[in-house]
Amino acid sequence: MWRIWVYGAAALLAQPAARIDVNIPAYRLEALMGDALVRTVTLAPGSAKYPTPRGSFAITSIEWNPWWIPPDSPWAAREHPTPPGPTNPMGRVKLNFRPMYYLHGTPFERSLGTAASHGCVRMANGDAVAIAQFVERAGGVQLTNDEIARIAEDTSRTRLIELPNPVPLEIRYDLAEVYGDRLFVYRDVYGIGTRSRLADAYAALAEAGIDTTLVDDQQMRRLVTRIKQSGNSAPLDSLVGFAPRDQRAAAPAARRLVAAAPACTLVEASW
């Protein structure tokens, strides 16, 4: 059973819309209900040669136990169609958001946390199943919880489920971000950044509402040096030694909270 923190009665009554958020250089996918974080997933986006498309999309359908049909591309010239099963490159399930591009499971879990695919977004099969079930419920599929569970348990039958209400998907390429109470900086895996990583880091702090004149520049320069595969991070308190507490609000956290509601309630959901 998943737990969702929903802040304030207003959020409970409003039944906020579901959405999926991906940040490519962070190798992270998030499932959200309104501003409440439901699940975080480590992913493998497209490589620099075959980049994952960026922008605003919508997940329109889900295919369980898909066949893999090699695309008409030189890299797949010697490949053959693969039926559902443990060696299928699509894994257990794929979520369609653009022709020939999917969020999907994978048998190649060692690739997660790297830019390794041919443009799609890979997830561990267990995560892909959970995200697919979340999207089914959020997308208004007329199935009971038991029916949704039985579909996921069937590992052989191919089944396409159209979503009455497509679920928004945002694919970002943020090279620096304030996430929780930390500042993160990432490698420019596609080589498309237009600023230095130091400038990206300062811009992320400014977007989070932090007065950058109070930031320790030496700490910032250390942060953006020798960025690891998974990215570098530092607590905001170590970077902004004298900032008032209300200037340290994290931007992603703000996206997940209902600002007007001071109280929080733990909601149990069988997603």
NUTIGU-423758 format. One record per residue (C-alpha): residue in three letters; x, y, z. Coordinates in pm, whole numbers, plus 32768, in hexadecimal, padded with zeros to 4 digits. Layout:
NUTIGU-423758
<site type="ALA" u="X" v="Y" w="Z"/>
...
//
This chain:
NUTIGU-423758
<site type="MET" u="8000" v="8000" w="8000"/>
<site type="TRP" u="808C" v="8151" w="7F9E"/>
<site type="ARG" u="807A" v="827F" w="8080"/>
<site type="ILE" u="8034" v="83D9" w="7FFC"/>
<site type="TRP" u="806C" v="8513" w="80C6"/>
<site type="VAL" u="7F58" v="8607" w="806D"/>
<site type="TYR" u="7F6F" v="875E" w="810F"/>
<site type="GLY" u="7E2F" v="87FA" w="8189"/>
<site type="ALA" u="7CC0" v="87A6" w="816B"/>
<site type="ALA" u="7CA7" v="886E" w="802B"/>
<site type="ALA" u="7D8E" v="877C" w="7F7B"/>
<site type="LEU" u="7CBF" v="8656" w="7FF7"/>
<site type="LEU" u="7B79" v="86E9" w="7F76"/>
<site type="ALA" u="7BFD" v="8765" w="7E2A"/>
<site type="GLN" u="7C70" v="860A" w="7DB4"/>
<site type="PRO" u="7DA3" v="8695" w="7D00"/>
<site type="ALA" u="7DFE" v="8615" w="7BA8"/>
<site type="ALA" u="7F0E" v="8514" w="7B73"/>
<site type="ARG" u="8045" v="855C" w="7AAA"/>
<site type="ILE" u="8199" v="84C7" w="7A5B"/>
<site type="ASP" u="82D6" v="859A" w="7A6C"/>
<site type="VAL" u="8428" v="8530" w="79DC"/>
<site type="ASN" u="8575" v="85E4" w="7A00"/>
<site type="ILE" u="8666" v="8546" w="7907"/>
<site type="PRO" u="87BC" v="85A0" w="799D"/>
<site type="ALA" u="8740" v="8540" w="7AFA"/>
<site type="TYR" u="86D6" v="83E8" w="7A77"/>
<site type="ARG" u="8595" v="8415" w="7B3C"/>
<site type="LEU" u="8422" v="83E2" w="7AFE"/>
<site type="GLU" u="831A" v="8455" w="7BF4"/>
<site type="ALA" u="81AC" v="83F9" w="7C07"/>
<site type="LEU" u="80E0" v="850E" w="7CA9"/>
<site type="MET" u="7F79" v="854A" w="7D10"/>
<site type="GLY" u="7F5C" v="86C1" w="7CF4"/>
<site type="ASP" u="8087" v="8733" w="7DC2"/>
<site type="ALA" u="80A0" v="85F5" w="7E93"/>
<site type="LEU" u="81C0" v="850C" w="7E3F"/>
<site type="VAL" u="8149" v="83A5" w="7E16"/>
<site type="ARG" u="8278" v="82EB" w="7D93"/>
<site type="THR" u="83DD" v="8334" w="7D1F"/>
<site type="VAL" u="8483" v="8255" w="7C1D"/>
<site type="THR" u="85EA" v="823B" w="7B9C"/>
<site type="LEU" u="85EC" v="822C" w="7A21"/>
<site type="ALA" u="86C7" v="820B" w="78EC"/>
<site type="PRO" u="8676" v="8315" w="77E5"/>
<site type="GLY" u="86F5" v="831E" w="7682"/>
<site type="SER" u="8868" v="833C" w="763D"/>
<site type="ALA" u="8908" v="8473" w="75AC"/>
<site type="LYS" u="88F6" v="83D0" w="7454"/>
<site type="TYR" u="8785" v="8375" w="7481"/>
<site type="PRO" u="86FE" v="847F" w="756F"/>
<site type="THR" u="85AE" v="8469" w="761B"/>
<site type="PRO" u="84C4" v="857B" w="759C"/>
<site type="ARG" u="8489" v="869B" w="768C"/>
<site type="GLY" u="8347" v="875B" w="76C4"/>
<site type="SER" u="81DE" v="872F" w="772F"/>
<site type="PHE" u="8130" v="85EC" w="76C7"/>
<site type="ALA" u="800E" v="8512" w="7735"/>
<site type="ILE" u="8002" v="839C" w="777B"/>
<site type="THR" u="7EE0" v="831D" w="76A7"/>
<site type="SER" u="7EF0" v="81A3" w="76C8"/>
<site type="ILE" u="7F9A" v="8084" w="777C"/>
<site type="GLU" u="8003" v="7F3A" w="76E2"/>
<site type="TRP" u="803E" v="7E13" w="77C7"/>
<site type="ASN" u="812E" v="7CFF" w="775B"/>
<site type="PRO" u="8180" v="7DB0" w="7615"/>
<site type="TRP" u="8231" v="7D1D" w="74EB"/>
<site type="TRP" u="836E" v="7DD3" w="748A"/>
<site type="ILE" u="8374" v="7E2A" w="731A"/>
<site type="PRO" u="84C9" v="7EAB" w="72A7"/>
<site type="PRO" u="84AE" v="8010" w="7225"/>
<site type="ASP" u="8516" v="806F" w="70C5"/>
<site type="SER" u="8668" v="80EE" w="7139"/>
<site type="PRO" u="87CD" v="807F" w="70E9"/>
<site type="TRP" u="8816" v="8019" w="7250"/>
<site type="ALA" u="86F7" v="7F1B" w="7243"/>
<site type="ALA" u="873B" v="7E95" w="70E4"/>
<site type="ARG" u="87A1" v="7D3B" w="7162"/>
<site type="GLU" u="869E" v="7D21" w="7274"/>
<site type="HIS" u="8563" v="7C4D" w="7267"/>
<site type="PRO" u="8408" v="7C6E" w="7300"/>
<site type="THR" u="8405" v="7BF5" w="7468"/>
<site type="PRO" u="82CF" v="7B66" w="7510"/>
<site type="PRO" u="8271" v="7BB3" w="767A"/>
<site type="GLY" u="835F" v="7B17" w="776F"/>
<site type="PRO" u="8492" v="7B50" w="7849"/>
<site type="THR" u="8574" v="7BB5" w="7723"/>
<site type="ASN" u="8482" v="7CAE" w="7686"/>
<site type="PRO" u="8526" v="7E09" w="7678"/>
<site type="MET" u="83D6" v="7EAA" w="76D1"/>
<site type="GLY" u="83BF" v="7DE6" w="7815"/>
<site type="ARG" u="826D" v="7DA4" w="78B3"/>
<site type="VAL" u="81B7" v="7EDC" w="783F"/>
<site type="LYS" u="81DB" v="8014" w="776A"/>
<site type="LEU" u="812A" v="8163" w="778C"/>
<site type="ASN" u="80F2" v="8217" w="7642"/>
<site type="PHE" u="812A" v="8390" w="7634"/>
<site type="ARG" u="81AC" v="83C9" w="74D3"/>
<site type="PRO" u="81CA" v="82EC" w="739C"/>
<site type="MET" u="82F8" v="8205" w="73CC"/>
<site type="TYR" u="8347" v="8297" w="7524"/>
<site type="TYR" u="82DA" v="81F4" w="7669"/>
<site type="LEU" u="830C" v="81DD" w="77DD"/>
<site type="HIS" u="834A" v="806A" w="780B"/>
<site type="GLY" u="83DD" v="7F54" w="78DD"/>
<site type="THR" u="8526" v="7EB1" w="7887"/>
<site type="PRO" u="85ED" v="7D73" w="78C1"/>
<site type="PHE" u="8728" v="7E4B" w="78B4"/>
<site type="GLU" u="8713" v="7ED6" w="7A14"/>
<site type="ARG" u="8889" v="7F14" w="7A28"/>
<site type="SER" u="8854" v="8033" w="7933"/>
<site type="LEU" u="8778" v="80F2" w="7A28"/>
<site type="GLY" u="8819" v="8235" w="7A9C"/>
<site type="THR" u="88C9" v="8263" w="794D"/>
<site type="ALA" u="8867" v="82F4" w="77FB"/>
<site type="ALA" u="8858" v="81A8" w="7745"/>
<site type="SER" u="8719" v="8178" w="7679"/>
<site type="HIS" u="86C6" v="81C6" w="750E"/>
<site type="GLY" u="85DA" v="82DF" w="7573"/>
<site type="CYS" u="84DA" v="823B" w="7654"/>
<site type="VAL" u="84D7" v="8252" w="77CF"/>
<site type="ARG" u="852E" v="810A" w="787B"/>
<site type="MET" u="84C8" v="80A7" w="79DA"/>
<site type="ALA" u="84EF" v="7F6D" w="7AAB"/>
<site type="ASN" u="83CE" v="7E82" w="7A61"/>
<site type="GLY" u="8343" v="7EA0" w="7BC1"/>
<site type="ASP" u="8342" v="801B" w="7BA8"/>
<site type="ALA" u="82AB" v="8012" w="7A4B"/>
<site type="VAL" u="818D" v="7F35" w="7AC6"/>
<site type="ALA" u="814A" v="801F" w="7BEC"/>
<site type="ILE" u="8151" v="8157" w="7B11"/>
<site type="ALA" u="806B" v="80B1" w="7A11"/>
<site type="GLN" u="7F6E" v="805A" w="7B21"/>
<site type="PHE" u="7F80" v="81BE" w="7BA7"/>
<site type="VAL" u="7F42" v="824A" w="7A4A"/>
<site type="GLU" u="7E22" v="8159" w="7A0B"/>
<site type="ARG" u="7D6B" v="81CF" w="7B3F"/>
<site type="ALA" u="7DBC" v="833B" w="7AFF"/>
<site type="GLY" u="7D57" v="831D" w="7992"/>
<site type="GLY" u="7BF5" v="82B1" w="79E1"/>
<site type="VAL" u="7C0A" v="8147" w="796C"/>
<site type="GLN" u="7AC2" v="8099" w="79C2"/>
<site type="LEU" u="7B5F" v="7F74" w="7A78"/>
<site type="THR" u="7B49" v="7F07" w="7BE1"/>
<site type="ASN" u="7C80" v="7EF2" w="7CB9"/>
<site type="ASP" u="7C6D" v="7D76" w="7CA1"/>
<site type="GLU" u="7C5D" v="7D86" w="7B25"/>
<site type="ILE" u="7D85" v="7E72" w="7B18"/>
<site type="ALA" u="7E48" v="7D85" w="7BFB"/>
<site type="ARG" u="7DF1" v="7C54" w="7B26"/>
<site type="ILE" u="7E65" v="7D03" w="79E8"/>
<site type="ALA" u="7FB3" v="7D50" w="7A8C"/>
<site type="GLU" u="7FD7" v="7BEB" w="7B0A"/>
<site type="ASP" u="7FA8" v="7B58" w="79AD"/>
<site type="THR" u="8107" v="7B44" w="791A"/>
<site type="SER" u="80B2" v="7ABA" w="77C1"/>
<site type="ARG" u="7F75" v="7B50" w="7729"/>
<site type="THR" u="7FA5" v="7C92" w="7662"/>
<site type="ARG" u="7E9A" v="7D8F" w="76B8"/>
<site type="LEU" u="7E72" v="7EFA" w="764A"/>
<site type="ILE" u="7DB5" v="7FE4" w="7731"/>
<site type="GLU" u="7D4C" v="8139" w="76AF"/>
<site type="LEU" u="7D33" v="8251" w="77B1"/>
<site type="PRO" u="7BEC" v="8315" w="77AD"/>
<site type="ASN" u="7CAC" v="8434" w="7850"/>
<site type="PRO" u="7E15" v="8451" w="77D6"/>
<site type="VAL" u="7F0C" v="848D" w="78EF"/>
<site type="PRO" u="7FFB" v="85B6" w="78C7"/>
<site type="LEU" u="816C" v="8568" w="78A2"/>
<site type="GLU" u="8278" v="8672" w="78BF"/>
<site type="ILE" u="83D9" v="861A" w="784D"/>
<site type="ARG" u="84D4" v="871E" w="78C5"/>
<site type="TYR" u="8649" v="8754" w="789D"/>
<site type="ASP" u="86A4" v="8813" w="79D9"/>
<site type="LEU" u="881B" v="880C" w="7A18"/>
<site type="ALA" u="87F5" v="88A2" w="7B74"/>
<site type="GLU" u="86CF" v="889D" w="7C62"/>
<site type="VAL" u="866E" v="88D2" w="7DCB"/>
<site type="TYR" u="85D6" v="878A" w="7E37"/>
<site type="GLY" u="855F" v="8762" w="7F9B"/>
<site type="ASP" u="865B" v="881C" w="8071"/>
<site type="ARG" u="8784" v="87EA" w="7F88"/>
<site type="LEU" u="8812" v="8887" w="7E4C"/>
<site type="PHE" u="8863" v="8788" w="7D3D"/>
<site type="VAL" u="8939" v="87B3" w="7C05"/>
<site type="TYR" u="8950" v="86B2" w="7AEF"/>
<site type="ARG" u="8A27" v="8658" w="79C6"/>
<site type="ASP" u="89BE" v="86E6" w="7876"/>
<site type="VAL" u="8989" v="858C" w="77DE"/>
<site type="TYR" u="8906" v="8617" w="7693"/>
<site type="GLY" u="8A01" v="8735" w="767C"/>
<site type="ILE" u="88ED" v="8835" w="7646"/>
<site type="GLY" u="8921" v="8916" w="7773"/>
<site type="THR" u="8944" v="8A87" w="771E"/>
<site type="ARG" u="89DF" v="8AFB" w="7867"/>
<site type="SER" u="8AF1" v="8A8B" w="7952"/>
<site type="ARG" u="8A82" v="899A" w="7A61"/>
<site type="LEU" u="8AD0" v="8AA8" w="7B60"/>
<site type="ALA" u="89DE" v="8B94" w="7AB1"/>
<site type="ASP" u="88D9" v="8A7D" w="7AA5"/>
<site type="ALA" u="8903" v="8A45" w="7C1B"/>
<site type="TYR" u="88D7" v="8BB5" w="7C6E"/>
<site type="ALA" u="87A6" v="8BC6" w="7B8A"/>
<site type="ALA" u="870B" v="8A9B" w="7C3E"/>
<site type="LEU" u="8738" v="8B47" w="7D8E"/>
<site type="ALA" u="869F" v="8C87" w="7D09"/>
<site type="GLU" u="8575" v="8BC7" w="7C7E"/>
<site type="ALA" u="8544" v="8B30" w="7DD6"/>
<site type="GLY" u="8524" v="8C8F" w="7E66"/>
<site type="ILE" u="867B" v="8C94" w="7F0D"/>
<site type="ASP" u="8742" v="8DD8" w="7F1B"/>
<site type="THR" u="887D" v="8D77" w="7E5B"/>
<site type="THR" u="8941" v="8E9B" w="7EEF"/>
<site type="LEU" u="8947" v="8DD2" w="8032"/>
<site type="VAL" u="89D9" v="8C9A" w="7F8F"/>
<site type="ASP" u="8B3A" v="8C1F" w="7FD9"/>
<site type="ASP" u="8BDD" v="8C2E" w="7E80"/>
<site type="GLN" u="8D01" v="8B4D" w="7EE0"/>
<site type="GLN" u="8C10" v="8A3D" w="7F50"/>
<site type="MET" u="8B51" v="8A64" w="7E0B"/>
<site type="ARG" u="8C8F" v="8A3F" w="7D3D"/>
<site type="ARG" u="8CEC" v="8904" w="7DFB"/>
<site type="LEU" u="8B91" v="887A" w="7DBC"/>
<site type="VAL" u="8BAB" v="8897" w="7C42"/>
<site type="THR" u="8D08" v="87FF" w="7C2E"/>
<site type="ARG" u="8D2C" v="8695" w="7BBC"/>
<site type="ILE" u="8BBD" v="8647" w="7BA7"/>
<site type="LYS" u="8B76" v="84D7" w="7BE4"/>
<site type="GLN" u="8AA0" v="83F9" w="7B05"/>
<site type="SER" u="8980" v="841E" w="7BFA"/>
<site type="GLY" u="89BE" v="8593" w="7C29"/>
<site type="ASN" u="8A49" v="8660" w="7D4A"/>
<site type="SER" u="897B" v="86F7" w="7E60"/>
<site type="ALA" u="899F" v="87CD" w="7F96"/>
<site type="PRO" u="88B3" v="8830" w="80B0"/>
<site type="LEU" u="8824" v="898C" w="8083"/>
<site type="ASP" u="8893" v="89E4" w="81E3"/>
<site type="SER" u="89FD" v="89AB" w="817D"/>
<site type="LEU" u="89DD" v="8A99" w="8057"/>
<site type="VAL" u="8906" v="8BAC" w="80ED"/>
<site type="GLY" u="898D" v="8BE3" w="8247"/>
<site type="PHE" u="88C9" v="8D1D" w="829D"/>
<site type="ALA" u="878D" v="8D03" w="81CC"/>
<site type="PRO" u="8645" v="8D27" w="828A"/>
<site type="ARG" u="8591" v="8BDD" w="82A7"/>
<site type="ASP" u="8475" v="8C4F" w="81C6"/>
<site type="GLN" u="8573" v="8C85" w="80AB"/>
<site type="ARG" u="85DD" v="8B1A" w="80B4"/>
<site type="ALA" u="849B" v="8A89" w="8028"/>
<site type="ALA" u="84ED" v="8980" w="7F25"/>
<site type="ALA" u="844C" v="89AB" w="7DD1"/>
<site type="PRO" u="83F4" v="883A" w="7D95"/>
<site type="ALA" u="8370" v="8824" w="7EF8"/>
<site type="ALA" u="829B" v="8955" w="7EB6"/>
<site type="ARG" u="820B" v="88A6" w="7D87"/>
<site type="ARG" u="819A" v="878C" w="7E68"/>
<site type="LEU" u="80FD" v="8855" w="7F7E"/>
<site type="VAL" u="7FBA" v="8916" w="7F89"/>
<site type="ALA" u="804A" v="8A61" w="7FFB"/>
<site type="ALA" u="7F0D" v="8ADF" w="809F"/>
<site type="ALA" u="7EDE" v="89AC" w="817A"/>
<site type="PRO" u="7FB8" v="899D" w="82B0"/>
<site type="ALA" u="7F3C" v="884D" w="8331"/>
<site type="CYS" u="7F96" v="86FD" w="829F"/>
<site type="THR" u="7EDB" v="85B3" w="8295"/>
<site type="LEU" u="7F5E" v="8459" w="8241"/>
<site type="VAL" u="7E84" v="83B1" w="813F"/>
<site type="GLU" u="7E94" v="823B" w="80FF"/>
<site type="ALA" u="7E60" v="81D1" w="7F93"/>
<site type="SER" u="7E73" v="8076" w="7EFA"/>
<site type="TRP" u="7F41" v="80E4" w="7DCB"/>
//
